[in-house]
């Protein structure tokens, strides 16, 4: 075969394996920080009418990207889904308010980090008050030294007289009580074993709010069980459906479809030898001067 013929055959083979020319499409943002900037119009449209400030949601999201390890390595689809869920429900996606948490999980099936949305204690309470029948919601911890009695049945009753100071002892139970404007009421009581059984089913059982704010998460667990038997607003029903799941569809219709519960691991992503873990670059100029969301002085962040 002549040199010219060999060159023509090689060129033909190369062209046959070249990818087809794709139509012009907008370039994907290189990082989640750029992605957050691009999402600001969608965040603005998703926010409830009585809430303003896509800039605030974007600023909180940027703070979380810098603060939470591995969050900046998550897929754009799952990050967008979690952020749009928070925006549509009117919840702030950061540990400062305790309304919602963005937690990274390593998805073994797709071998990538994805964002799991965890609705916080304060977020559940906030959404409860959006129902027209809402008249009151309480959640408390019961300690060994407390006077505590309750009965279920046709005439349920609950009495709790808390102890003070060192006489309190260790927690024994957690309960939630709801009162409705039509005169109805309901309550749910969970002992520490019940709470632990539910906690161990969570992918975030060993870190995130379960690690930093156990008492608040235990009370949230009692509230979630209570929500199964009382009227819920549409927003609260969606929050319960998306709690501790991954949403990959950031479109408005995606809010009406329950997210996926991923089979993941809370382990670091394998990093090739000699490479550094990805980090988030500096905040863009349009966000300069905004203070980062700071952790509160107390440990009751998830309340």
Secondary structure as UniProt FT lines:
FT   HELIX           3..16
FT   HELIX           32..46
FT   TURN            49..50
FT   HELIX           54..67
FT   TURN            69..70
FT   HELIX           71..73
FT   HELIX           76..89
FT   TURN            95..97
FT   STRAND          100..107
FT   TURN            108..111
FT   STRAND          112..119
FT   HELIX           121..128
FT   TURN            129..130
FT   TURN            132..133
FT   STRAND          134..143
FT   TURN            144..145
FT   STRAND          147..151
FT   TURN            154..155
FT   STRAND          157..161
FT   HELIX           165..167
FT   STRAND          171..180
FT   TURN            181..182
FT   STRAND          185..191
FT   HELIX           192..200
FT   TURN            203..206
FT   HELIX           209..212
FT   HELIX           214..227
FT   HELIX           234..242
FT   TURN            243..244
FT   STRAND          245..246
FT   HELIX           252..256
FT   STRAND          264..265
FT   TURN            273..274
FT   HELIX           285..287
FT   TURN            288..289
FT   TURN            301..302
//
